[in-house]
Each structure stands twice: as structure tokens, then as C-alpha cells.
Amino acid sequence: MAQSRVSLRRLCSSQALAFGGSHCRLPVQLRKTWPSLISASSASSASTVRLTHSGSSPGDAETAQQLLGQQLREEWSKYNQFPRASTAPDFKDGEKVTVHGFLVRRRVKSSKLVFADIQVDNGPAIQIVSQFQEPESPEHVTTQALRAIPLYSPVSVTGTVAKLYSTPETTSTPPPSAPFPSGLTRIDIDLVSIQPLNAFPKDIVMSEGVQFPPQARHLQIRFSEALRARLVARPRIGTEMRKTLDDLGFTEVETPILFKSTPEGAREFLVPTRRPGLAYALPQSPQQYKQILMSSGVRGYYQFARCFRDEDLRADRQPEFTQLDLEMSFATGEDVMRTVETIVSRLPAALNAQFSMVKRGDDVYPVPKHSLRSTDGDSEELRWPELSPPFLRLPYQEAMTRFGSDKPDLRIPFEIRRVDHILPAEFISKITHLKNPIVEAFKLRPECGEPFDAKIAVKFVDKLMQNLPAPLATNPDGAPAPLVFTTWRPLRGLSSLGYDGFANLTSGEAGLEDFEDLQDGDILVFQARENKPFSGGSTALGTFRNFIYQEAVANVLLPRNFDFKFLWVTDFPMFTPNNETDPGQGGQAGFSATHHPFTAPLTDEDVELLATDPLRAKADHYDLVVNGVELGGGSRRIHLAKMQEYIMREILKMTDQGVGQFSHLLEALRAGCPPHAGFALGFDRLVAVFTHTDSVRDVIAFPKSMKGEDLTVKSPGKITSEQLATYHLAFPKKGLLSSILAPKAEDSQA
């Protein structure tokens, strides 16, 4: 893909201009935009300095400054005095209108005829035409002005409406202040005048598909239609979800951003204060506030909440993110799941009414119907598929058994089967060093036309294994072992199984029907794992299942599937053994709450297990999953204060100080809090899924990098000594991390 040749050093550099002895730093673009201003100001500045050093009269210096002021005013007025843009009622055939936008394309047909396109934000396509017959005529001057303005510059265009193009199904009437009529897809304008409002610099070189570095995110947003389209779709999706919640009688409530540090399960960001030893924490979620609202008598709560977690970052994870947060009193988990299904299932119809999906190259993204270009009709027409609640419910154990993941992608046309009981020990010893392991397998059948050449599958597998992700390649239990069914090899490519293993695998045994009728080019993958209960989010084979599917689609061995396969994963274990990644609740039990410590047990039997075998207890916890992506999770909450304190003290073995951090919540529960349940939907992820991108960075205007940095504004910034002193912070003598001067434990308990 083409790369921008813009120099970031030049893009971000600045030059000092001397005005009467003081210095004003202006960026390079401003110097290029106002060349006459620069030359005049530089000359005037130098003159002012020389007058000062030579001892010339103050009157000459004052005159020079007045001339400079006049020049500044003229240049400023040239780019800031422009006509107001027309509004929707003005756009009629033959009427004179003004539009504001960027000059993005220009087609010079002859010396007397020029076409150009004006890009307007979230508006129709606009084509302007400028032509003249007589030299030195006003039309000639306008045409020359159009040809002289650098492409991609902001402009104000005035002209006569030549033709309007609208969608035939448009019936709504926009408000008078709307910029364009509803349903308008294109406007042809005969140019009367055009005024540049700034100039696009020559050192930023544009080309098709240009990718700008993160430091120039503003340029990427401006020139990437896909990115801009997704940012337009994002608030529309939010609006539809708000409408549904309002229809269902929910109340939107904002909760504080400045919270306190509590051990919910994730690392927090701390915000120091000027009071020694005290700090806020940014909320991991509004979890505790929304439970307090249930005790406050709010029947149904929601908000689009900003959340913050100091976690290791991935393509689908950011340190700050948005979630649609909701809670319902007098409700069970089933009530919440039905509500969420209603919210999500209404989205496709709303999006199909406002957007069209376009496919350009490998990218698929939504384009507002009023912004469609004529060339969009050449691409395949795609629509958001209808969703039909209720969604599939799948217990955690079944999801892990069939798909090797607690967020399974149901578009993948093959499942995992256990096969260690029919495989020879010799083969098992080749793929793992484990004693008495569980061995699982799946079969991938390419779907790229008949007849299929098995050599393609062999090459695909060889390349796949050479580029295996490190966690799979270095798995201590053994790497995945793929075999390709081929007619020209011994035992049809499965000789490593031996005759007995081959016969057993293809016997058609119940549960192994997938392997009964093998065809040329079928890919069989075997993987061993320890013989112990499932824990965590995926097995190695489950991870490889997703990986090989994505690669098969990318290599056209399987078709790309635009369906949405929603499901609920339920019946999670209530507690999970501690690991080195998640801080948990800080108790001494050796395990932590899988979801959070406020999740209720699933059944009465699970309540009894809390006292005897808590790791076997299941939680009333449910995750919403689509196409291998966990969109969100929720649970029925513990609404009894005694039960909540018992979980914290006796099960998780939290200290008095740890339990005390939740005293506000325990008090709210004690005040007759009704039964309640809730859910948190990852809004960034949902928008990414509905706009067909794998990364949430594609639906966030200014995302953080994998290091948690905002490279556009270069945050986080370094702390100065003055700031450290203000907030009572200090650098440790043997490190670079600041530490808060926390009060002693006995002081906290006093």
C-alpha cells in the first residue's frame, strides 16, 4: 500500500517570527499558506530589530508595526470572511447556493472547462462545473481561480444548482437549519465563485490508499473514507440503542468519573489530589454505582459510560473505552438477556435504512445512503442480516468442549472432537510429551470450487505452520499437528496415524462422523492438552481453530461470511484460580471471582458449594458473543448484604481493610435493595463488528497505541518537579515510577 511521503519533522516543526522583539511560533503549514504574510512579517520583524539596535527613532518602529498589523489583518480577512453556507430549503433547481468543503478532485477538460468535486462532511456528493467563453470575463477569472487552488484545500463555493439527485424513497422533511435536504445523494453546481479558506501544503503528498502514521491521525481521518464512514456510523448506532432503551422505560443516569480504588478485578488508573496521601481512581466500570441506584429505587438504569483499565493492550482493547451499561431491579439474568436481545436485534433494520454496505478491495464498511457515489453501485450489495431472538444459549463447558473457546465463532464450519481413545499411543507420543493427555481434532474442508487440488491445501498448511503465532508454536503441551488427506500419499496422507488409527478415525463412530467421509484436500488438525477440567477462555486447539479459519478465508479456501452469529455463553465457574495477569480481589483464598465479586450463584446447589467446594460453584453470569468476539458480560447480582460480605470475607478471604473498601455498597444492599441484574456491552467492539473491522482502533477517532500512548498529542506526558510537589508525589530513589505517599494501614483503619 502506498505510503505518505510527508515528513513528520516538517509537519510538526515551527519557525519563530519576530514581532517587535517578541517571538511567535507558527507551524510550517501556516508559513506555506500565507507566503506574503511570512515575507512581510519577516522583513518587518528584521527591520524592527535593526531599528532597535541602531537606535533609530521610535516613530519608525511604530510605523513598521502598523504596516505589519495591516498586513496581518488583510491576510486574516482573506481566509475568514466568507459567505454563510446554504441550508436545506435553499437547494432547488436554478437557485444560487453556497457550500463549504474540501476541493478533493479536479478534472480539466479543456482550457475553458473544468470539473471538480467538493467533499462535505456527512453530506451528498457535490460536483462543480466552471466554464467560460470570453477571456477576462468573470467566468474566466473564476475558472482560473479554481485551477489555482491546491487540491484538498478548504473552500467556500457559490454557484447555481444545475441538478439535484435524490433517492426515490425519501419522504422525511429536514428541519430548516439542516445543511442539505433529506435523501439528497448528489448536487451539480455551476460555479459562480470559489474562495480558498486555507491552502493544503505541497509537502504532504497524496496517493490512492495512502496510510498516514499515528502522529497524523487527523489526515488519516480526513482521507480514509472507511475510517470516516465508521466514525459516522458509530453515533447512529448509539442513537438507535438509546431509542430502544427509552422505549423500554430505562432512565439514563451519569455516574462519577472520579471514583475510589476498590479491588473489583482489574488494575486501575489513579488520580492524585492535592491532599496528601489521597487519590481518586478512574472507574473500571460503573458497577458499584449502578447497584447503589437499584437500592435508590431506579427500576431501569443505563448510560454510555467511559471506563478505564490499566491492562495489557490488544487490537480489541484500549485503556479507556465506552460501554453501554445497564441494570434492572426486580429482574433475573433472563430478563436482562431478553432486553439486550431486543436492543441488538433492532440495529440491523435501523442501519439498513440509513446506510449501504460497500466493498472496496478487501474492506467492507457502511456508507450513508445520501453519500453514495455512482461508482458504489459497481460493488456487491451487502445488507445487515436480520437477527431473530432469542439467541442460542450455550453453557461454558459445552462451548469449551465443542469450540475450545468461551467466545466461539459459530461461522466456522467445523467443531472440535475428542479422539484420544481411538488413536495409537505412538502417534500421541509424537505430538506431545504429556502422559495420558486429552487429544482433540477437527476437520477443515476447503470450499473453493470443484474439483479441489489437494496440493493447494498442502502448500497452505506448510505456510501456516511456518507462520504459527508464538503462543501456539511454543505451547509446552505440543504444537498443533495438521495432516492433509491426499490420494497420492501413503495411507492417503495419514500414515502417521497407522492403519489402526486411520481405520478407527474413519469408522463413523458416534461423535466422529466428521472424519468418516474424507475427501482430497481435507485438513485434519490434532492437538493434545492436559487431562484436567477447563479453565480460562480457550484451549490451544480452540485458538488454532480461529487462526486457521481466518487464514483460510484470507487465502480463499473458505468464503467470507458476513452473517452475525450471536449466542449467550452461560454457567461460568463462579471463581477462577489466581494468575499472574489479573490482580483479582486481593484475598488469600488462592482464587478470585471470575466475573466480579458481586455475581450471584446460579442455583441453590451452587450456594451450598460455596461452603464445601467453591471452585465447583457456578455463577449466574452470561456473556454475549458474536463471531468469536465477546461483546459484553453481565450477571445477576448478590442483593443481600450478608451474602455479599460472606463471599468477600469467608470465600475470597479478603482482609477487613479490603472489605471496608466496599462499605458504601454493603450499606446500600442492607437498605432493602431489591433483586437486580445487569449487563455491560462493549460499545467500541459492537461498532467494530457491525462495521466489519477486526480492530476497535478503526472506530475510535483518537485511539491509544499498544503501549497506551496517544501518538497524536504525545500522551502520557512527563511529570515535572512542580507537578510532583503539588500532588505530594515523589520519584523513588531507585526507579522512575512515582509513588503516592499513602497513609499507614493503622491510620486508614483509625
Number of C-alpha atoms within 10 A of each C-alpha: 8 11 14 17 14 17 12 13 9 13 16 12 13 16 13 12 19 19 19 19 12 9 12 11 11 14 14 17 20 17 16 17 16 17 12 14 20 18 12 16 22 17 16 22 24 17 19 24 17 13 17 16 9 9 9 12 10 11 9 14 19 13 12 19 19 13 14 21 13 12 16 18 12 13 15 14 12 14 17 12 10 17 14 12 14 18 18 17 15 17 21 16 14 13 12 18 22 23 23 23 19 22 24 16 13 18 12 12 10 9 12 16 15 20 21 21 18 25 23 17 15 15 21 25 21 20 20 24 21 23 21 17 10 10 10 10 11 13 19 19 15 20 24 16 14 26 17 10 18 17 19 20 17 23 23 21 26 23 21 20 21 18 15 15 14 16 13 8 7 11 9 9 12 15 13 12 10 13 18 23 23 19 23 22 22 21 21 19 28 21 27 21 18 20 20 23 21 20 19 20 19 12 15 16 12 18 13 11 13 17 19 21 15 17 16 17 18 13 15 19 18 14 20 15 15 22 20 21 21 25 19 17 23 19 12 17 19 15 12 17 19 19 12 18 22 14 9 13 11 20 15 16 15 14 18 11 17 13 18 16 19 19 21 23 19 18 18 21 17 18 16 19 15 14 10 15 16 17 20 16 17 23 27 25 22 22 19 17 18 24 28 18 20 24 23 15 11 17 18 24 22 22 22 19 23 19 17 21 20 16 17 12 15 13 12 14 18 25 22 17 20 20 22 20 24 28 27 27 24 13 18 17 21 14 15 23 24 13 18 21 19 19 17 18 19 16 21 16 14 14 20 18 11 15 20 21 23 21 16 13 7 6 11 17 23 29 24 22 20 23 23 21 14 10 7 16 10 10 12 12 11 15 18 20 14 14 19 12 15 14 17 10 16 18 14 23 20 15 19 22 19 17 26 26 25 29 25 29 22 18 16 18 11 16 17 21 21 18 20 19 11 15 18 17 13 11 15 21 14 11 17 21 13 16 11 14 18 17 22 21 23 25 22 22 18 23 14 14 9 7 9 16 14 20 13 13 23 19 10 17 19 12 11 16 16 9 10 16 12 8 11 17 14 11 13 12 17 18 21 22 15 19 22 23 20 22 13 10 11 10 15 16 16 18 14 15 20 15 13 11 20 19 14 20 19 15 14 14 13 7 10 18 13 19 21 14 9 16 17 20 23 20 22 18 20 22 27 28 20 14 12 8 6 16 15 12 15 19 20 19 25 25 17 20 25 18 14 19 20 16 15 21 16 13 12 13 21 20 13 13 10 15 15 18 16 27 24 25 24 25 21 23 25 25 23 19 14 18 11 6 10 12 15 25 24 18 21 14 15 14 20 28 24 20 22 21 22 22 22 24 25 21 13 8 11 22 17 13 16 20 12 11 11 19 17 14 22 24 25 24 28 28 26 25 23 21 20 17 18 22 22 20 20 25 29 28 26 23 26 18 19 12 15 21 21 13 21 22 18 15 20 23 20 20 14 11 12 17 19 15 14 18 14 13 19 21 14 21 23 14 12 13 23 20 19 24 29 29 27 26 21 20 23 23 25 23 24 21 19 20 24 17 18 13 16 21 20 23 26 19 15 16 21 20 16 14 11 17 15 17 17 15 13 9 11 10 9 7 9 9 11 10 13 17 11 14 19 18 21 16 13 10 7 6 7 9 9 12 14 19 14 13 12 10 9 7 8 9 10 6
